[in-house]
Amino acid sequence: MVASRDDIVLECRDLGHWFGSNKVLNGINLQISRGQIVALVGPSGSGKSTLLRAILGTHPPRTGEVLMDGASYRSPHRDRGIVYQRYSLLPFLTAQQNVAFGLKLDQTSLAFRCFQFWEWAKLKTEHMDQAAELLDRVGLSAAKDQYPSELSGGMRQRVAIAQALIMRPKLLLLDEPFGALDEATREDLQVMLLKLYSENVEARAKGEQPPYTILIVTHELNEALYVSDRVLGLSQYHHGGSEGAAIVYDKAAPVYRPHAPKELSDFVAQKEELLKAVFSDEVIQHHSEYVSFWEDREKLTVDA
């Protein structure tokens, strides 16, 4: 699946942010196409969370603008969903009820539920059916009637992701979603992301719009290279870094099929390049030196 500039979901134009005298972000320019899974990495203090909040809309940038489908915005909207490292499930609802809860709030009111009971009962059944379908998609159909306290950490995180996906956001933001999980559980959830990417590929092949566009923030470089089709590096280690972090790395990543062997040897060269371009405070270069994603895509298209 080749990313195209013709179907840009998210765009950041000359985005900048600071807190007092602390200059955090400077001149962030970014485009993400529909159906991409993009990983964002960077050293501590590089402004990854600040950029994520600007994209979410909870903390608008001081300068520049963020656009979704070409329209500028400065506040949160259901078009942008987010899953944090610490999942926020309601303990008194089952997994299925937790996933359906967002639809209830979005599509009904207290008055509707009280005074149009039969219509609400029908709609509730539809919501629960959609929630069950999503739980099956993330591998939790057998646990749909369990409460959060009965689920493992990985299972709760799957519920949180399903909870976000049921709102059908144009962009799903994942903020270190697997950071607190053990290695085996983490790998299971990475495979889940690869399955979502496979659904995107299948949709494209049918001429349909890919359903999932995801931006995942992670500190784990192997994970970034494994689950994404594109890796961004945000760093203050560049010429002009005193004015804030910039996108200093933007290249395609290897694409894996779910359950295909994970060959870490495939990552070695690109991982070393990431460490040099993004994380090393001893190698300072122009911020655009390792930014070539779109140029590489266009070259591949021409060569094809």
N, C-alpha and C positions, 0 to 999 in steps of 0.2 A: 504494500500500500504506500504509494508515494504521496507525501504531503504537498499540498498545493496552496499557493498564495490566494487562489480564487475563492477559497472557502475559509477565510480567517474568522475564528470565533473571538479570540482575545487579542487586543493590541495595546501595548504601552507605548506612549509617545513622550520622549524626553522627560520621563518621570524622575522627580527628585524629592528627597525628604530629609529633614533634619530635626533634631531635638535640641533647642538652645544653640550652643556652639558646636554640638556634635553632628557633623555632616555624615549621614548614613548612606543615602542613595544619590547617585548623580548620573543623569543622562541615560536612564534605562529605556532602551528601545527593544521591543519584543513583539513578535507575532506568533500565535499558536493556531494551527489549522484544526478544523473539526476532525475528530477521530484519532488525534495524536495522544500518546501517553508520554509526557515530558517529565524528566527528573531534574530537580534543581538542587545543586550542591554548593557548598561554600564554607569557608572557615568561620569559626565563632566570631560574632560581631560584624559579619558582612551584610546584615540587613535582610536575611531570608524571610524572617517573620514579618518585618516591616513591609516588604514587597508583597507577601501573601495577604496581609491585612488591607493593603491598598487595592489589590485585585478583588478581594472579597467585598470591599466597599465600606468596611467599618472604620478605616483610618485613611481618608483620601490623601493623595500626595500633596505636598506643598507647591510643587510646580509640575507642569505637564498634565497629561490626562490618561485615563484608562477607558478603553472602549470595548463593548461587546456587540458583535454583529454590526459594527460601524457606529454605534450610538454611545456617546460619552455618558459616564455615570459617576456618582460620588456617594452612593449609599448602597446598603445590602439589598439583595433581591433573590427570589427563589431560583433564578437562572444560575446562581452560583452557590453550590453546596460545599460544605467543608466537614471533614472528619479529622479530629485531633487525636493526639497520642492517647489522651485519657478520654475514653468514650463516655457519653452522657446518656445512659439509658434510664428509663423510669423503672425503679425496682418493683413496683406493684403491677406492672404489665408484663405479659408474656413476650417472647421474642416477636411473634407475629403481630401482637397488639402494638409493640413498640415501633415496628416498621410501618404499620398503618396509621400511626398517630399523626404524622405530619399531614397526611391527606385529610384527616378529620378536621384539623385546625384550618387548613387551607380552603376546604370546600364547603364547610358548614359553619353555622353559628349556634350559640346556645338556644336561641329562639327557634331555629330550624329543628334542632334535635328534640326540643320539648313539644312543639306545636305541630310538627309535620312528622310524626313518629313513623308512619309506615314508609314514607319516602326516605327517611333517615335509615330505617332498617334495611331497605334495599341497597342504599348507597354504602352502608357499612359492610354489607356482604361483598360488594364489589371491591371495597378497600382491602378487606381481609384476603380476598382471592388474589389481588395484586401482590400483597405482602407475602403470601405463601409462595407465589411464583418466583419472587425475588429471592426469598430464603432458599428455595431449591437451587436457584442459579448460583448462589454463593456457598452451596454445599451444606445447608442447615435445615433441610426439610424435616428431618427426624427430630429436630429440637425446637420446632416452632411453638410448642405449648409449654416450653420451659421458661422459668423466670431468670433474670440476669444472675441472681445468686447461685443458680444451678448450672451456669455456663462457665467454661474456662475463659481465660483472657482472650485467646484467639477467637473463640466463638462469639464473645461479646463484641470484638472488633468487627467481625463479619456482619453482625446485626447492625452495628453503627454504619457500616458502608451501605448495607441494603437500605437502611433508614434514609440515607442521603440520596441514593439512586432512585428511590421510589418517587421522588419529587421531579425526576427527569431534568436535572440541571443541565444547562448547556456546557457548564464547566464544573468539574468536581475537583476540589482542592484537598489534598491529603497532607497533613502536617505531621511528619514523623510518625505515621500511623502504626508502625510495627516496632518502634524503638524499645518498648517495654516488654516485648515478647521473647520467649526462648527461641533458639535457632530453628528447631524443627517447625514450630508454629509459624514462625516468620516465613519460612520457605513455602509452607502451605498457602499462606496469603499472597506471596509473590506469584505463585502459580495461578491463583484466582485472578490476579491482574492480567496475567497472560491470556487467560480465558476471555476476559472482557475485550482484550485487544483482538483476539481471534474473531469475536463477534463483529467487531468493526470491519475486519477484512472481509468476512462473509457478506456483510451488508453492502460494502463497496462493490463486491463482485456481482451482486444482484441489482446494482444501480440505485441502491437505497442510501439514505443518510446514515453514517455511522453513529451509533447511539451514545458512545462514551468518549468524552474528551477529558483528560485527567492531567493535572499538574501535581506531582508528588515531591515534597521536600524530604530529603533523607540525608543523613550524615555518613551513610554506608555506601562507598563507591561501587562495590560489587553489586549491591542491590540496584543502584541507579542504572548501571549498565545492563543489568539482567531484565528488569521489568519495563524499561522504556524503549521507545524508538528514537529518542533524542535526549541529549544531556546538555543542560545549561550550567555554567559555572558563574557564580556571583562572588566577586572578590574586591577587596580594597587594595590588593597587591598589584597595582598597575600604575603607569604614568598618570598622574592626576588623582591618585588615590586619596590624597589629603582632602579632596573635595567630595569624597564618598565612594562607595562601591559601585562597580559597573558590571555588566555582563562581559566577562573576559573569555568565556568558552561557550561555544554553541556548535555542536556536531552531532551527526547521526550516531545511534548506538546499534549494536547487533540486535536483530529481532529473533526471539526464540518462540517456539511452539510450546504449549503447555505440556509438561512432563517429558519434554526432550532433554537429553543429557545437558547438564549445565557445565560447560567447558570453561573453567576459570582461566585457562591459558589464552582464551580468546580475548580476555580483558586486559592482559598484561600491558601491551603497548599503550592502549588508550588510558588505562589507569595511571600509568607513569606520566603520560602527557597531562592528564588532569591534575595530578599532584604538582607538576611543575608550573602549569599555567594558572591554577586557581589557589593552591594552598601554600606555595613557597614564597616567603617574604624576602628571599635572596635573589629570585629571578623576577625582575620587574620589566614588563614589556608594555607596548601600546595595547589598549584594551581590545582592539579588534584583531590582534594577531591570530587568535585561535577561534575567531567567530566566522564560520564558513558554511553553516548549515544550508542556507538558501542557495548559495552559489554551487555547492556540491549537488543539491537536488536538481537544479537547473541543468547542470552538466550531465547528470545521469539521464535526465529526460531527453536531452539533445542526442546523447550517445545511443539511447535506446531506439 
